[in-house]
């Protein structure tokens, strides 16, 4: 009888091992965490780097304790440091942890149809970043350099307060509606932001200065540029102080040549914002997280990606991230 059960176990193992590879079976296969190629480290002191690694390791270990990848390999990377040319008067270092989800795929070249491999690229990435928001032309914990051509950042929509935290929106990636990115921000308090809105008056001042420079660089186009300058001057002189103090909401295709302001939410518009350096607590080391951004980028039509991203959303505790601010 013992021999019978041993033989049965072997047959079950062999049958399970040789079962033909299928997308459904791989989607249910337990995944693994695996270190990636390694992130970059630049313009950060050794002392700050050690503290920043401790912050990201704490976050990553909590994720690993609450989430198990399924149907994919979870490739993780850590990046530290800042581009000194991207900002001035730095208040905090940017650093982040990314988790790239690589699907298990059947090997079509296997004559026995049982082998599989790990995908080499993915649209699905979860990122937890300290002191930086990517996608706003990047919001750093620093001022915009004086030689910046734009002098402001572009926000698609105002953050929405949901369960005490700021939801930045659900954005299509590269004009591909099937790949989305959901972005959240965790700040000291819901009404405290590391950016502020650029007023209409301030925006028009920036635009006028840029047009004057263009006029100087292109003397043959003086009349063309002067027309836009006249429109700005007319708006400034005819608008009330209340109107001029409203946030500047503009069309993307009119960014360089002012036509008019549009209501927030207009398709193809953006809200002009700038870093708010008064947000940051003073006398903290650059390594201290003073806000977090969390993004979930994924292909919404791929069940494996959707399943894992939903699991990661539950694994990340915004309350725990909030407790780490200023520490």
C-alpha positions as CSV (number, residue, x, y, z in Angstrom):
1,X,0.0,0.0,0.0
2,X,2.9,2.4,0.8
3,X,4.4,1.7,-2.6
4,X,1.0,2.5,-4.2
5,X,0.8,5.9,-2.6
6,X,4.5,6.7,-3.4
7,X,3.8,5.8,-7.1
8,X,0.7,8.0,-7.0
9,X,2.6,10.9,-5.6
10,X,5.3,10.6,-8.3
11,X,2.6,10.4,-11.1
12,X,0.9,13.6,-9.7
13,X,4.3,15.4,-9.6
14,X,5.2,14.3,-13.1
15,X,1.8,15.3,-14.5
16,X,1.9,18.7,-12.7
17,X,5.5,19.3,-14.0
18,X,4.7,18.3,-17.6
19,X,1.4,20.1,-17.8
20,X,1.2,22.3,-20.8
21,X,2.1,25.9,-20.2
22,X,-0.8,28.3,-20.3
23,X,-1.4,31.9,-19.6
24,X,-3.9,31.1,-16.9
25,X,-1.6,28.7,-15.0
26,X,1.3,31.3,-15.1
27,X,-1.1,34.0,-13.9
28,X,-1.7,32.0,-10.7
29,X,1.9,30.9,-10.2
30,X,3.6,32.4,-7.1
31,X,6.1,35.1,-8.0
32,X,9.3,36.2,-6.4
33,X,11.1,39.4,-5.4
34,X,14.4,40.0,-7.2
35,X,16.9,42.9,-7.0
36,X,17.2,44.9,-10.2
37,X,20.3,46.2,-11.9
38,X,20.7,48.7,-9.1
39,X,19.9,52.4,-9.0
40,X,22.1,55.4,-9.2
41,X,23.6,57.4,-6.4
42,X,24.8,61.0,-7.0
43,X,25.1,64.3,-5.2
44,X,24.3,62.9,-1.8
45,X,26.5,62.8,1.3
46,X,27.4,59.5,2.9
47,X,25.6,60.4,6.1
48,X,22.4,61.3,4.3
49,X,22.7,58.3,2.0
50,X,22.7,55.9,5.0
51,X,19.6,57.5,6.4
52,X,17.8,57.5,3.1
53,X,18.6,53.8,2.6
54,X,17.1,53.1,6.0
55,X,13.9,54.9,5.0
56,X,13.5,53.0,1.8
57,X,14.4,49.7,3.4
58,X,11.7,50.2,6.0
59,X,9.1,50.9,3.3
60,X,10.2,48.0,1.2
61,X,10.2,45.5,4.1
62,X,6.7,46.6,5.0
63,X,5.6,46.0,1.4
64,X,7.2,42.6,1.3
65,X,5.5,41.7,4.5
66,X,2.0,42.6,3.1
67,X,2.3,41.6,-0.6
68,X,3.3,38.5,-2.5
69,X,3.7,38.8,-6.3
70,X,1.6,36.4,-8.4
71,X,2.2,35.5,-12.0
72,X,5.3,37.8,-12.2
73,X,8.7,38.7,-10.9
74,X,8.8,41.8,-8.7
75,X,12.1,43.5,-9.7
76,X,13.1,46.2,-7.2
77,X,15.5,49.2,-7.4
78,X,16.5,52.1,-5.2
79,X,17.7,55.5,-6.5
80,X,19.3,58.3,-4.5
81,X,20.6,61.8,-5.3
82,X,19.7,65.0,-7.1
83,X,20.5,66.9,-10.3
84,X,22.0,70.1,-8.9
85,X,21.2,71.9,-12.2
86,X,17.5,71.0,-11.8
87,X,16.8,73.2,-8.7
88,X,18.2,75.8,-6.3
89,X,18.0,76.1,-2.5
90,X,17.4,72.4,-2.0
91,X,15.3,71.6,1.1
92,X,15.4,67.8,0.9
93,X,17.0,65.1,-1.2
94,X,14.9,63.1,-3.7
95,X,15.1,59.4,-3.4
96,X,12.8,56.5,-4.3
97,X,12.0,52.8,-4.5
98,X,10.5,51.3,-7.6
99,X,9.0,47.8,-8.1
100,X,8.9,46.6,-11.7
101,X,6.4,43.7,-12.3
102,X,7.7,41.3,-15.0
103,X,5.1,38.7,-16.2
104,X,5.7,35.0,-16.5
105,X,5.2,34.1,-20.2
106,X,5.0,30.7,-22.0
107,X,8.1,29.9,-24.1
108,X,6.7,29.4,-27.6
109,X,10.0,27.8,-28.8
110,X,9.7,24.9,-26.3
111,X,8.6,21.8,-28.3
112,X,7.1,20.3,-25.1
113,X,5.1,23.5,-24.4
114,X,5.9,23.4,-20.7
115,X,8.7,26.0,-20.3
116,X,8.2,29.6,-19.4
117,X,10.3,32.8,-19.1
118,X,10.2,36.1,-17.4
119,X,9.3,39.1,-19.5
120,X,12.2,41.6,-20.2
121,X,10.1,44.8,-20.0
122,X,6.9,46.0,-18.4
123,X,4.6,49.0,-18.4
124,X,3.7,48.2,-14.8
125,X,5.7,49.9,-12.0
126,X,5.0,51.0,-8.5
127,X,7.1,53.8,-7.1
128,X,7.3,55.3,-3.6
129,X,9.3,58.5,-3.8
130,X,10.5,60.9,-1.0
131,X,10.6,64.6,-1.7
132,X,9.8,64.5,-5.4
133,X,6.8,64.1,-7.7
134,X,7.6,63.0,-11.2
135,X,5.2,64.1,-14.0
136,X,5.0,67.8,-13.0
137,X,8.0,68.5,-15.2
138,X,9.3,67.2,-11.9
139,X,8.5,68.8,-8.6
140,X,11.6,68.8,-6.5
141,X,12.1,70.0,-3.0
142,X,13.9,73.0,-4.4
143,X,13.3,76.3,-6.2
144,X,13.2,76.6,-10.0
145,X,16.5,78.0,-11.4
146,X,16.4,81.6,-12.6
147,X,17.4,80.6,-16.1
148,X,14.5,78.1,-16.5
149,X,12.7,78.8,-19.8
150,X,9.3,78.2,-18.3
151,X,9.6,79.3,-14.6
152,X,6.6,77.2,-13.6
153,X,5.4,73.6,-13.5
154,X,2.2,72.2,-15.1
155,X,-0.5,70.4,-13.2
156,X,-3.3,68.6,-15.0
157,X,-5.8,69.0,-12.1
158,X,-6.0,70.0,-8.5
159,X,-5.3,67.3,-6.0
160,X,-8.5,65.7,-4.5
161,X,-8.6,64.9,-0.8
162,X,-9.6,61.2,-0.4
163,X,-9.4,59.6,3.1
164,X,-7.1,62.2,4.3
165,X,-4.6,62.0,1.5
166,X,-4.1,63.8,-1.8
167,X,-5.1,62.0,-5.0
168,X,-3.3,63.7,-7.9
169,X,-5.2,61.8,-10.6
170,X,-5.3,59.0,-13.1
171,X,-3.3,59.8,-16.1
172,X,-2.9,58.1,-19.5
173,X,0.8,57.4,-20.4
174,X,2.2,58.4,-23.7
175,X,-1.3,58.9,-25.2
176,X,-1.9,55.3,-24.5
177,X,-5.3,55.0,-22.7
178,X,-4.6,51.3,-21.8
179,X,-1.6,52.2,-19.7
180,X,-2.5,54.4,-16.7
181,X,-0.7,56.0,-13.8
182,X,-2.4,56.7,-10.5
183,X,-0.6,59.2,-8.3
184,X,-1.0,60.0,-4.6
185,X,0.8,62.5,-2.4
186,X,1.3,62.2,1.4
187,X,2.1,65.6,3.0
188,X,2.3,66.9,6.6
189,X,-1.4,67.9,6.4
190,X,-4.1,67.8,3.7
191,X,-4.1,71.6,3.4
192,X,-0.3,71.9,3.2
193,X,1.3,71.4,-0.2
194,X,5.0,71.5,-1.4
195,X,3.7,73.6,-4.4
196,X,1.6,76.7,-4.8
197,X,-0.6,78.0,-7.6
198,X,0.8,80.6,-9.9
199,X,-1.6,83.6,-10.1
200,X,-2.8,84.9,-13.5
201,X,-0.9,88.1,-12.9
202,X,2.3,86.3,-12.1
203,X,1.9,84.0,-15.1
204,X,1.3,86.9,-17.5
205,X,4.5,88.5,-16.1
206,X,6.4,85.4,-17.0
207,X,4.8,85.2,-20.4
208,X,5.5,88.8,-21.1
209,X,9.2,88.5,-20.2
210,X,9.5,85.4,-22.5
211,X,7.9,87.2,-25.4
212,X,10.2,90.2,-25.0
213,X,13.2,87.8,-25.1
214,X,11.8,86.2,-28.3
215,X,11.3,89.6,-29.8
216,X,14.9,90.5,-29.1
217,X,16.2,87.3,-30.5
218,X,14.0,87.5,-33.7
219,X,13.8,91.2,-34.8
220,X,12.0,90.2,-38.0
221,X,9.1,88.9,-35.9
222,X,8.6,92.1,-33.8
223,X,5.0,92.7,-34.9
224,X,4.0,89.1,-34.3
225,X,5.3,89.1,-30.7
226,X,4.0,92.6,-30.0
227,X,0.5,91.4,-30.7
228,X,0.7,88.9,-27.9
229,X,2.3,91.5,-25.6
230,X,-0.5,93.9,-26.3
231,X,-3.1,91.2,-25.5
232,X,-1.3,90.6,-22.1
233,X,-1.2,94.3,-21.3
234,X,-4.9,94.7,-22.2
235,X,-5.8,91.8,-19.9
236,X,-3.7,93.2,-17.0
237,X,-5.3,96.6,-17.3
238,X,-8.9,95.5,-17.8
239,X,-9.1,92.8,-15.1
240,X,-9.9,93.2,-11.5
241,X,-7.5,92.4,-8.7
242,X,-9.7,89.4,-7.8
243,X,-9.4,88.0,-11.3
244,X,-5.7,88.5,-11.5
245,X,-5.2,86.7,-8.2
246,X,-7.0,83.5,-9.5
247,X,-4.8,80.5,-10.4
248,X,-3.6,80.5,-14.0
249,X,-5.3,77.8,-16.0
250,X,-4.1,77.8,-19.7
251,X,-4.3,75.6,-22.8
252,X,-1.2,73.5,-23.6
253,X,-1.1,74.7,-27.2
254,X,-1.2,78.4,-26.1
255,X,1.6,78.1,-23.5
256,X,4.1,80.2,-25.5
257,X,1.6,82.6,-27.0
258,X,-1.1,83.9,-24.6
259,X,-4.7,83.9,-25.9
260,X,-6.8,83.7,-22.8
261,X,-7.3,81.8,-19.6
262,X,-9.8,78.9,-19.5
263,X,-11.9,77.3,-16.7
264,X,-10.1,74.5,-14.7
265,X,-10.9,71.1,-16.1
266,X,-11.0,72.3,-19.7
267,X,-9.7,69.5,-22.0
268,X,-6.2,70.2,-23.0
269,X,-5.5,72.7,-20.2
270,X,-3.0,72.9,-17.3
271,X,-2.8,74.7,-14.0
272,X,0.5,76.6,-13.5
273,X,2.2,75.9,-10.2
274,X,5.6,76.4,-8.6
275,X,7.5,74.9,-5.7
276,X,6.4,76.1,-2.2
277,X,9.6,76.3,-0.2
278,X,7.8,77.5,2.9
279,X,6.2,74.1,3.1
280,X,9.4,72.5,4.4
281,X,10.2,72.2,8.1
282,X,13.5,74.0,8.9
283,X,16.7,72.5,10.4
284,X,16.0,69.0,9.1
285,X,18.7,67.0,7.3
286,X,18.3,66.6,3.5
287,X,17.6,62.9,4.1
288,X,14.4,63.6,6.0
289,X,11.3,62.7,4.0
290,X,9.1,65.8,4.0
291,X,6.5,64.4,1.6
292,X,6.0,61.2,-0.3
293,X,4.5,60.6,-3.7
294,X,3.2,57.1,-4.6
295,X,2.4,56.1,-8.2
296,X,0.9,53.0,-9.6
297,X,1.5,52.6,-13.4
298,X,0.0,49.6,-15.1
299,X,-1.6,48.2,-18.2
300,X,-5.3,48.0,-17.2
301,X,-6.2,45.4,-19.8
302,X,-3.7,42.8,-18.5
303,X,-5.2,40.8,-15.6
304,X,-1.9,39.9,-14.0
305,X,-0.9,43.6,-13.8
306,X,-4.3,44.6,-12.5
307,X,-4.3,41.9,-9.8
308,X,-0.8,42.7,-8.6
309,X,-1.3,46.5,-8.6
310,X,-4.5,46.1,-6.6
311,X,-2.6,44.0,-4.1
312,X,0.1,46.6,-3.8
313,X,-2.4,49.3,-3.2
314,X,-3.6,47.4,-0.1
315,X,0.0,46.7,1.0
316,X,1.1,50.3,1.1
317,X,0.0,52.0,4.3
318,X,-0.3,55.7,3.8
319,X,-0.6,56.2,7.6
320,X,2.8,54.6,8.1
321,X,4.3,56.8,5.4
322,X,2.7,59.9,7.1
323,X,4.3,58.9,10.4
324,X,7.8,58.9,8.7
325,X,7.5,62.6,7.6
326,X,10.0,64.9,9.2
327,X,11.8,62.0,10.9
